[in-house]
Amino acid sequence: MTLARLREARAGAAVEQRNLAGMNYGNGYAYADPHAIPPHGWNNMARAGVLVTPHTLLQVDVVYTALRIISNNIIKMGNLRAYAEGYSQDNVVYRQFLRQQPAILTNTFGGGNLGGIGGSMMQCTGIDRTIWSMALFGEAFWYILDRDRLERPRTIEVLHPAFMEVKIDDGQVQYLYGSSNNRQVLDLWNVVHVPMKSLPGARRALNPTDYAGVAGALAMAAYEFGSTWFSQGASPSFILSTDQKLGKDEIDRIAQKFLIEHSGLSQAHLPLVLDSGVKATKALNTPDEAQYLQTLEYARQVIGAWFGIPQSRMPNALQRQSPMPPHARQEEAIGFQLDTLSGYIVPLEEVYSALLPAGQFACFDEQQLSKPDAQFQAIKIQALRMTQAASINDVRTRELGWAPVDGGDDVIAPFASNVAPGQTGSQAPQSSSGSPVDEADDDPPAAQARGAGLGT
């Protein structure tokens, strides 16, 4: 569903029909952007004998896998959270998260069924559609369906970029949406454009499908070759020829006999016996001769690089892969965030921040993707404890995700210290002179070795 979710509720009837067949361009776009490169005609090219569009490109396994990995990682971070900026005495900025989160961040696409407006699209579905749109088309379009009494966005719909046309009318940007026979002029105030990469002066973002289409076409052609080959078993196609003059009936008889007795997986291996001077000339290369597997693997690696997927996340099917150790996987996850996910996260954070009141900003919880394994998490907690850089509740809430406890706001005492658990600073035992009491020699060895806990 698109804008029809609001229009149908008001008109009581269907208002939109989608049909890709009416589009002029192979990629579904019905527009010509003078700022786009290469020049016009690029979208209509059938590279490697196949037509590459965002939909046909999804037939390549690595494309679907790459988009699934990217979108799943972003969904794993959860809803964006609103915060205000605070400043220390030295004007060092830090984030102060709001206790009451705006509804636009937790229910952007009407999944909560706000008064029957906006349908029932789940939050993860709306983010998924946005990410896949950005990955395949290089951009995403949102349309604000509903606003609150303060004119703040309340429900948003994700539009399909293939049905969007951007024009300039008397110096004013104009958005037209829908199929060629049912196009609507959208309210400029309610359109949100989320581009990934674009050129100066361009009204549309660069389309990855167009520029990665060469590698995609190579992979699709390899798949088509393999499908054609294996549909007829392991037997290649032949040209039957003879020096004798044959009539039409004789030619049809030989061809039909060959097709009936030697086509298909169950009969392709049967021996071929020819008489009457008929010769069989092979007309199709074998997969080995055509370098089928090598070509397919090369195309997969190139496409994966286009989408920024590490090789360990889409391993070579021809090679045996050993599992990565936990610390290496964590380092890879950090690199994946910086090199790939940032291209999606930063635009979304900026767009969401623009929908919030002045002074409020939105951000993803990127720590959800870089959590260490149990061993390294224990090392991190121990380091925080020994350096007294965090309190008990800091460790419980930030590192373990547990609820805070009473009296847990004190700095954790290091191991083998003379300060009892939860007693630091002014709470530590004091001598008559005001200095902390050193009772390490009076404590039994077990008490000296026992460290302060994290609370119960």
C-alpha positions in Angstrom: 0.0 0.0 0.0 1.1 3.6 -0.7 -0.8 6.8 -0.6 -3.9 4.8 -1.0 -3.9 4.1 2.7 -5.0 7.7 3.3 -7.0 8.4 0.1 -9.0 5.2 0.3 -10.0 6.0 3.9 -11.3 9.4 2.8 -12.8 8.4 -0.6 -14.0 4.9 0.3 -12.7 3.4 -2.9 -9.5 2.2 -4.5 -7.6 5.1 -6.0 -4.4 3.6 -7.3 -3.3 0.9 -9.8 0.3 0.0 -10.2 1.7 -1.4 -13.4 5.4 -1.6 -14.4 4.4 -2.4 -18.0 3.6 1.2 -18.7 7.1 2.4 -17.9 9.4 3.5 -20.7 12.7 2.6 -19.0 13.9 -0.9 -18.2 14.5 0.1 -14.6 11.0 1.3 -14.0 11.8 5.0 -14.1 9.4 7.2 -16.2 11.6 10.2 -16.2 14.8 11.6 -17.8 17.1 13.5 -15.5 19.4 15.8 -17.4 21.9 15.8 -14.5 22.3 12.0 -14.6 25.4 10.3 -16.1 26.0 8.4 -18.3 23.7 10.0 -20.9 20.2 8.9 -21.9 19.9 5.4 -23.2 21.9 3.7 -20.4 18.8 2.4 -18.7 17.6 0.7 -21.9 20.9 -1.3 -22.4 20.6 -5.1 -22.3 24.0 -5.9 -21.0 25.3 -9.5 -21.5 22.1 -10.3 -23.2 19.9 -9.7 -20.1 17.9 -6.7 -18.9 19.0 -5.4 -15.5 16.4 -3.7 -13.3 16.1 -3.5 -9.5 13.6 -6.4 -9.6 15.6 -8.7 -12.0 18.8 -7.9 -10.0 17.2 -9.5 -6.9 17.4 -12.9 -8.8 21.2 -12.8 -8.1 21.6 -14.5 -4.7 24.3 -12.2 -3.4 22.1 -9.1 -4.0 19.3 -10.4 -1.9 21.8 -11.6 0.7 23.5 -8.3 0.9 20.3 -6.3 1.3 19.1 -8.8 4.0 22.4 -8.4 5.9 22.3 -4.6 5.8 18.6 -4.3 6.7 18.8 -6.9 9.5 21.8 -5.1 11.1 19.9 -1.8 11.0 16.8 -3.4 12.5 18.9 -4.9 15.2 19.7 -1.5 16.5 16.0 -0.9 17.4 14.1 2.3 17.2 15.9 5.6 16.9 16.1 7.5 20.2 15.6 11.2 20.7 18.2 13.2 22.7 19.2 16.7 23.5 22.8 18.0 23.6 24.3 18.8 26.9 27.7 20.5 27.6 30.2 19.9 30.4 32.1 22.7 32.1 34.7 22.5 29.4 32.0 22.7 26.7 32.4 19.0 25.8 29.1 17.9 24.2 27.3 14.8 25.3 23.9 13.3 24.7 21.0 13.5 27.2 18.3 11.0 26.0 14.7 12.0 26.6 12.7 10.0 29.1 9.6 10.4 26.9 10.4 9.4 23.4 8.4 11.0 20.5 5.9 8.7 18.8 7.3 9.4 15.4 10.4 7.4 16.4 8.6 4.4 17.9 5.6 4.2 15.5 6.7 6.0 12.3 4.6 4.0 9.9 1.3 3.7 11.7 1.8 0.2 13.1 0.1 1.2 16.3 -3.1 1.9 14.3 -3.4 5.6 15.4 -7.1 6.2 15.2 -7.4 4.0 12.1 -5.0 6.2 10.1 -2.0 4.7 8.3 -3.0 1.1 8.3 -1.0 -1.4 10.2 2.6 -1.4 8.8 5.1 -2.5 11.5 8.1 -0.4 12.3 10.6 -3.0 11.1 8.7 -3.3 7.8 8.8 0.4 7.2 12.5 0.6 7.9 13.1 -2.5 5.8 11.4 -0.9 2.8 13.3 2.3 3.3 16.7 0.4 3.4 15.9 -1.8 0.4 14.8 1.3 -1.6 18.0 3.1 -0.7 20.1 0.1 -1.7 18.4 -0.8 -5.0 17.4 2.7 -6.2 19.9 4.8 -4.3 17.2 6.8 -2.6 14.0 6.6 -0.6 10.8 8.7 -0.6 8.6 9.2 2.4 5.2 10.8 2.4 3.7 12.3 5.6 0.1 11.0 5.9 -0.9 12.6 9.1 0.2 15.4 11.5 -0.7 16.2 15.0 -2.2 19.5 16.3 1.2 21.1 16.3 1.7 20.1 12.6 4.4 17.5 13.6 4.5 14.3 11.4 2.7 11.4 13.0 2.3 8.8 10.3 4.6 8.2 7.3 4.3 6.0 4.2 7.3 4.7 2.2 6.8 5.4 -1.6 8.2 3.4 -4.5 11.0 5.4 -6.2 10.1 3.9 -9.6 6.7 5.7 -9.5 8.2 9.0 -8.5 8.9 11.8 -11.0 10.7 15.0 -9.9 10.2 18.1 -12.0 10.9 21.8 -11.8 7.8 24.0 -12.5 8.6 27.7 -12.5 11.6 27.2 -10.3 9.6 25.1 -7.8 10.3 21.4 -7.2 7.3 19.3 -8.1 6.7 15.6 -7.1 4.5 13.5 -9.2 3.7 9.9 -8.0 1.8 7.0 -9.5 1.6 5.0 -12.7 1.4 6.8 -16.1 -2.4 6.6 -16.2 -2.9 7.6 -12.6 -0.4 10.2 -11.5 -0.9 12.5 -8.5 0.9 15.8 -7.7 2.1 15.4 -4.1 2.1 18.1 -1.5 5.7 19.4 -1.4 5.3 20.0 2.4 4.7 16.3 3.0 7.4 14.7 0.8 10.7 13.6 2.4 13.5 12.7 0.1 16.3 10.5 1.5 19.1 10.2 -1.0 22.3 8.2 -0.5 24.8 9.6 -3.1 24.1 12.2 -5.7 25.9 14.6 -8.0 25.8 18.4 -7.7 22.7 19.9 -9.2 20.9 16.5 -9.5 17.4 16.1 -8.3 17.7 12.3 -8.0 20.3 10.1 -6.4 22.7 7.9 -8.2 21.1 4.5 -8.9 23.3 1.6 -7.9 21.4 -0.8 -10.2 22.5 1.2 -13.2 26.1 1.5 -12.3 26.5 -2.0 -10.9 24.4 -3.4 -13.7 27.4 -4.7 -15.6 28.4 -7.0 -12.9 24.8 -7.9 -12.2 24.2 -8.7 -15.9 27.3 -11.0 -15.9 25.9 -12.9 -12.9 22.4 -13.1 -14.4 23.8 -14.3 -17.7 25.8 -17.0 -15.9 22.7 -18.1 -14.1 20.8 -18.3 -17.3 23.6 -20.3 -19.0 23.6 -22.8 -16.1 19.8 -23.1 -16.1 19.8 -23.8 -19.9 22.6 -26.3 -19.6 21.3 -28.3 -16.7 17.7 -28.3 -18.0 19.0 -30.7 -20.7 21.2 -32.7 -18.4 24.9 -33.0 -19.0 24.6 -33.3 -22.8 25.5 -30.3 -24.9 23.5 -29.1 -27.9 24.5 -30.5 -31.3 24.2 -29.6 -34.9 23.3 -32.6 -37.0 24.7 -32.5 -40.5 25.1 -34.8 -43.5 26.5 -34.6 -47.0 23.5 -36.4 -48.4 20.4 -34.7 -49.7 17.6 -35.2 -47.2 13.9 -34.5 -47.7 11.8 -32.5 -45.2 10.2 -35.6 -43.8 13.5 -37.3 -43.2 14.9 -34.2 -41.4 11.9 -34.0 -39.2 12.2 -37.7 -38.3 15.8 -37.4 -37.3 15.3 -34.3 -35.3 12.3 -35.7 -33.4 14.0 -39.0 -32.7 17.0 -37.1 -31.3 14.9 -34.9 -29.1 12.7 -37.7 -27.8 15.5 -40.1 -27.0 18.3 -37.8 -25.8 16.7 -34.7 -24.1 16.2 -34.3 -20.4 18.1 -35.5 -17.3 16.9 -39.0 -17.6 18.0 -39.6 -21.2 20.8 -37.2 -21.8 23.4 -39.7 -20.9 22.3 -42.4 -23.3 24.7 -43.3 -26.1 24.2 -41.5 -29.4 24.2 -43.7 -32.6 24.1 -42.0 -36.0 23.8 -43.6 -39.4 23.3 -42.5 -43.0 26.4 -40.3 -42.9 24.9 -38.0 -40.2 27.5 -36.1 -38.1 27.0 -34.5 -34.7 28.9 -31.2 -34.2 28.9 -29.7 -30.7 27.5 -26.2 -30.6 27.6 -25.3 -26.9 30.5 -25.1 -24.5 30.6 -27.1 -21.3 30.5 -25.2 -18.0 34.2 -25.9 -17.6 35.0 -24.5 -21.0 32.8 -21.5 -20.4 34.4 -20.9 -16.9 30.9 -20.9 -15.5 31.8 -21.2 -11.8 34.7 -18.7 -12.0 32.5 -16.2 -13.8 29.7 -16.5 -11.4 32.0 -16.2 -8.3 33.7 -13.2 -9.8 30.4 -11.5 -10.4 29.2 -12.3 -6.8 32.4 -10.8 -5.3 32.1 -7.6 -7.4 28.4 -7.2 -6.5 29.1 -7.8 -2.9 31.8 -5.0 -3.0 29.2 -2.7 -4.6 26.9 -3.2 -1.6 29.8 -3.1 0.9 29.5 -6.6 2.2 32.7 -8.1 3.7 33.9 -11.3 2.1 33.5 -13.3 5.3 29.7 -12.6 5.2 29.3 -14.0 1.7 32.1 -16.6 1.5 33.3 -18.3 -1.7 31.1 -21.3 -2.3 34.1 -23.1 -4.0 36.3 -22.8 -1.0 36.1 -24.2 2.5 35.8 -21.4 5.1 36.9 -21.6 8.7 34.8 -19.8 11.3 36.1 -16.4 12.5 37.2 -16.0 16.2 34.9 -13.8 18.3 37.3 -10.9 18.5 37.9 -10.9 14.7 34.2 -11.0 14.1 33.7 -8.0 16.4 36.4 -6.0 14.6 34.7 -6.8 11.3 31.4 -5.7 12.7 32.9 -2.3 13.6 34.4 -2.0 10.1 31.0 -2.9 8.6 29.4 -0.1 10.6 31.9 2.5 9.4 32.2 1.4 5.8 28.7 0.3 4.9 26.0 0.9 7.5 27.0 4.6 8.0 25.8 5.3 4.4 22.3 4.3 5.6 22.4 5.3 9.3 23.6 8.9 8.8 20.9 10.0 6.3 18.1 8.3 8.3 19.3 10.0 11.5 19.4 13.4 9.8 15.9 12.9 8.3 14.4 11.7 11.6 16.0 14.7 13.4 14.4 17.1 10.9 11.0 15.6 11.9 11.6 16.4 15.6 11.1 19.7 17.4 14.0 22.2 17.4 16.8 21.2 19.8 16.0 17.4 19.6 18.0 14.9 17.5 17.6 11.2 16.7 20.2 8.5 16.6 20.5 4.7 16.4 21.9 2.7 19.2 25.0 1.5 17.4 26.3 -0.3 20.5 23.8 -3.1 19.8 26.0 -4.1 16.8 29.4 -4.0 18.6 28.7 -5.8 21.8 31.7 -8.0 22.8 31.4 -11.7 23.5 31.3 -13.0 27.1 35.0 -13.2 27.5 35.8 -9.7 26.3 32.8 -8.2 28.1 34.2 -9.6 31.4 37.6 -8.1 30.6 35.9 -4.7 29.9 33.9 -4.8 33.1 37.0 -5.7 35.0 38.9 -2.8 33.4 36.1 -0.4 34.4 36.3 -1.7 37.9 40.0 -1.4 38.3 40.1 2.1 36.9 37.1 3.2 38.9 35.7 4.7 35.7 32.1 3.5 36.2 29.7 2.9 39.0 27.8 -0.3 39.8 24.7 1.0 38.1 26.7 2.2 35.1 27.9 -1.3 34.5 24.5 -2.9 35.2 22.6 -0.6 32.8 25.1 0.2 30.1 27.0 -3.1 29.8 24.6 -5.8 31.1 21.2 -4.3 30.4 20.1 -4.9 34.0 18.0 -2.6 36.2 19.9 -0.3 38.6 20.0 -1.1 42.3 19.8 1.0 45.4 23.2 2.3 46.5 24.7 1.4 43.1 25.7 4.9 42.0 29.0 4.6 43.8 32.2 3.9 41.9 33.1 0.2 42.1 36.0 -0.5 44.4 39.0 -2.3 42.8 40.0 -5.8 43.6 42.0 -6.4 46.8 41.3 -2.9 48.0 40.8 -1.8 51.6 37.5 -0.2 50.7 34.4 -2.2 51.4 31.8 -2.7 48.6 29.8 0.4 48.0 32.0 2.5 50.3 34.1 5.0 48.4 35.1 8.6 49.1 33.3 10.0 52.2 31.7 6.6 52.9 35.0 4.8 53.4 36.1 4.2 57.1 37.9 7.3 58.4 40.5 7.6 61.2 40.6 10.3 63.8 42.8 12.3 61.5 40.4 12.1 58.6 42.4 9.7 56.4 41.0 6.3 55.4 41.7 3.5 57.8 44.0 0.8 56.5 42.7 -2.4 57.8 44.3 -4.7 55.2 46.6 -6.4 57.8 43.7 -7.1 60.2 41.5 -8.7 57.6 41.7 -12.5 57.0 43.2 -13.5 53.6 39.8 -14.5 52.2 38.5 -11.0 52.9 41.5 -9.4 51.3 41.0 -11.4 48.1 37.3 -10.9 47.9 36.3 -8.2 45.4 33.3 -5.9 45.4 30.2 -7.3 43.7 27.9 -5.7 41.2 24.9 -5.9 43.6 21.9 -8.1 43.7 
